[in-house]
């Protein structure tokens, strides 16, 4: 599995990289702009990401903007829904407004922080990623 992690917090980034690396190749970015750029380069190289984990509160471009950018790139390339990357929003923002907005923009799963590893693995299994 090819994974893209966008996380600006060093401690969380280190934890998530260690956790996700056991499931596949994990590329790491520190803001939403870098995430969209990495996603675009992977599409151009015909090596798309299977999973994208986006923090919501990031500098330069937040997770919502990055999610819109990613979904727009997939739409431009006419990638069928079933082949689109699974996107998990990882955030401490667990209120209804933020959860609703994330799903409206096309996220697959919304995961609150701190990350529960067992639940996260269940989600990965549910979507056939592991």
N, C-alpha and C positions, 0 to 999 in steps of 0.2 A: 504494500500500500504506500502511496506517495502522499505525504502530509505537509500542509503549510500551517505554521503557527504564527499568529500576529499578536504579540503581547509586549507592552512597554515596561511592565514591572519585572525587574531582574529576577527576584526570588521566584515569582510565579512562572516566568519564562524558563528558568532552570528546572523547576519541578516538572512542568509540562513537557519539556524536551526529553527529560529522563523517562517520564511515564510513556510518552507516545513513541519514543525511539524503539521500544521493544516490538512495535507493530509495523514498522516500516521506516523508510527514509523520511526524515523530518527536517524541513527547511524552516528557518526562523527569521521573522522580521520584527521590527520594533515599533512600527506604526502602520496605519491603514494604507498609506500611499505605497510603501514598500511592498505590502501584501498584494495590492492590485498589480503592481509592476511584476512581481514574481509570478503571479497567476497568469498574466498575459504572456510572459516569456515561456512559461511551461506549455501554454497552448500553442504558441508559435513553434516550439520545439517538438510538438506532438507527443509531449509527456505530461498530460494534465494531472492535476492533483485529484486524489480520490476524496480527501478530507481536508477541510479548512477549519481551523479553530480561530475565531476572532474575538478578541477582547472588545468591549464597546468603548470604554473610555481610553482613547489613545490620542497622542499629539498628531499634528499635521492633518490626518484624516481619521475620523473615528470609525468604529466598527460598522455602524449603519451605512456610512458612505462607502466603506470598503465592500460591504455586502452588495450594495447597489452596483458598484463598479464591476464586481465579479459576475453578478447575474447579467449585467448588460453585455459583458464580453462573451458570455455563453450564448446570449440571444443573438448577438451580431454574427456569431459563427454557426448559428442554427443547431446548437447541440441539443439533442432530445432530452427532455426532462429526466428520463431514467438514467442518462449518462452524465448528468450534471454533477458537480462536486457536492458532497454532503457538507453542509456548513453548520458548525456548532458555535453558537454565541456563548462565550464564557465571560461572566460578569458578576459583579456584586449588586448590580441593579436588578432586583427581583420584583419590582412593582408591576402591576397589570399593564400599565401604559407601555413600558419598555418591552415587555414580553410580546404584547400584541403587535407593536411596531416591527419587531424583529421578524415575526412570522409573516407579516404583510410584505416585508421586503424580500422574503424568500429563504429565511433560515430553515434548517431541517430540525434542529434541536436547540433548546435554550437551557444552558446549564449554569446554575448559580455557583458562586465561589463561597467558601472554599470547595474545590472539586472533590467529589466523592468518587474515588477510583472504581469501586465496584459498580456503581450506577453508570459511570462513564463507559466501562467495559460492556455493560449490558446494552447500552445504546449502540456501541460499535458492532456488537453481535447482531442486534436487531436489524441493522442496515447492511449486514453482510460484509462489513469491513474487516472483521477478524473471524 
